[in-house]
């Protein structure tokens, strides 16, 4: 309680136009499954939002829709503060980190991080400073010439994050990025993402099925429920402590986990009926 | 309970991931590697030498006449004395094989890229490629001989038709087997169709291409020989297949063996070349070129 208040989005930032504005979005797969029903979500700049829910609740689908991947069946989605290109998608402001590292095995780490810039027509040499900077952010500056197969799972994920950061996006979308990693690596990467969020002011939408992860990372939690996927609860998570090792062992964190857990259980329970 | 969480969380695990993240940079024992390589070369050579010895001894012991089964020495002698006839024929067969393989590579890859552009294109054109493949090449070679301007070009067309399909089908498979998340990523970054093709689909298809290349290389040689048998060409511009038939007609069995030997050496050379190209492109990154270590 003595620790100074952490950097939360300031009230003045709320006046700015939202980054993402989803209104009553539904998504039906070609198989006839209703993946998402009537979902509305507005994300402001600087937020760290967790989409939390059981598997099959449509949280990954929602994230893909926010990224502009795939069509929606009903409703509308807009990116009010982004430049919209000819295909109706936001240009250059959104990056995506998948559950798997999704690296090109035939390219070095450097080549993989170069990709988003290469697709914009920026050559290797002019992209070099940005690539080295992105690699340094994730602590992999020395591994630029390594191939993905030479890296561990955690390092591959860092490369994936570096690739997402190299375009300096406003919005970082992460789809259960650390689910396949061991506990120790996952905690380290969670801390890295938090530091990144604090240092750069980037907005993060983070899909997870872990109560502990969402309570540790986010300042807003959207709990979803399944069949069909929809929003069950949407609430802020304000803490007086800064999120670090101390917070992890604090009573406040334990309380937050318990609260989030309750809402999630409620979502699972009510989803069964 | 808080004690437990304390010990688990208060020590930030920085050193553990660093250790575990170190890539395997240490090279395996150099002497071991050297010995492995020697054994890899010596063992097959030893087996071949043994087989030749058994062949030579059994021929001389049983007293089989040379016009039925010549010994290794007689074959070597024929190779030496008939070099002037056999070597130009080898060059011609090699030329037809490699040129048809090259054409099949270009044609197969281009057609594969065309096919994967849309599902409709594939539905419309793939059956034609299959029909070309399943029809035995020997059966169409008389037709090709009629239409083609020269025997040489007829042989080329036959060998091309045979080598074309494995390259096409492997390439189509490769171009379509791209990680869906990588495709999503390219879409997210607004990649054009050409960028997706050149930066993603073609590199991802490399291992499949190499498989097609290896199969196609072997088949091109077989087709070049079979087509020449079917064509029954003769004279100065003939390949090794004609020299084989000729030696058979003349009951010159040592020469027949010598020609056969040349064909297998050519086959091995093509296999080695295609394997080397595959190793060169894939050894840095693809699982097929990596040694498994546990």
HADDOCK unambig.tbl for C-alpha pairs under 7 A between the chains (distance, minus, plus):
assign (segid A and resid 69 and name CA) (segid B and resid 188 and name CA) 6.82 0.50 0.50
assign (segid A and resid 92 and name CA) (segid B and resid 189 and name CA) 6.97 0.50 0.50
assign (segid A and resid 102 and name CA) (segid B and resid 181 and name CA) 6.46 0.50 0.50
assign (segid A and resid 102 and name CA) (segid B and resid 182 and name CA) 6.10 0.50 0.50
assign (segid A and resid 105 and name CA) (segid B and resid 285 and name CA) 5.92 0.50 0.50
assign (segid A and resid 106 and name CA) (segid B and resid 285 and name CA) 5.53 0.50 0.50
assign (segid A and resid 116 and name CA) (segid B and resid 189 and name CA) 6.20 0.50 0.50
assign (segid A and resid 119 and name CA) (segid B and resid 191 and name CA) 5.86 0.50 0.50
assign (segid A and resid 147 and name CA) (segid B and resid 285 and name CA) 6.75 0.50 0.50
assign (segid A and resid 149 and name CA) (segid B and resid 285 and name CA) 6.77 0.50 0.50
assign (segid A and resid 150 and name CA) (segid B and resid 23 and name CA) 5.60 0.50 0.50
assign (segid A and resid 151 and name CA) (segid B and resid 21 and name CA) 6.74 0.50 0.50
assign (segid A and resid 151 and name CA) (segid B and resid 23 and name CA) 5.83 0.50 0.50
assign (segid A and resid 152 and name CA) (segid B and resid 21 and name CA) 5.40 0.50 0.50
assign (segid A and resid 155 and name CA) (segid B and resid 21 and name CA) 6.74 0.50 0.50
assign (segid A and resid 184 and name CA) (segid B and resid 13 and name CA) 6.45 0.50 0.50
assign (segid A and resid 185 and name CA) (segid B and resid 17 and name CA) 6.12 0.50 0.50
assign (segid A and resid 245 and name CA) (segid B and resid 9 and name CA) 5.90 0.50 0.50
assign (segid A and resid 245 and name CA) (segid B and resid 10 and name CA) 5.58 0.50 0.50
assign (segid A and resid 245 and name CA) (segid B and resid 12 and name CA) 6.97 0.50 0.50
assign (segid A and resid 246 and name CA) (segid B and resid 10 and name CA) 6.75 0.50 0.50
assign (segid A and resid 248 and name CA) (segid B and resid 9 and name CA) 6.53 0.50 0.50
assign (segid A and resid 249 and name CA) (segid B and resid 5 and name CA) 6.00 0.50 0.50
assign (segid A and resid 249 and name CA) (segid B and resid 6 and name CA) 5.78 0.50 0.50
assign (segid A and resid 249 and name CA) (segid B and resid 9 and name CA) 6.43 0.50 0.50
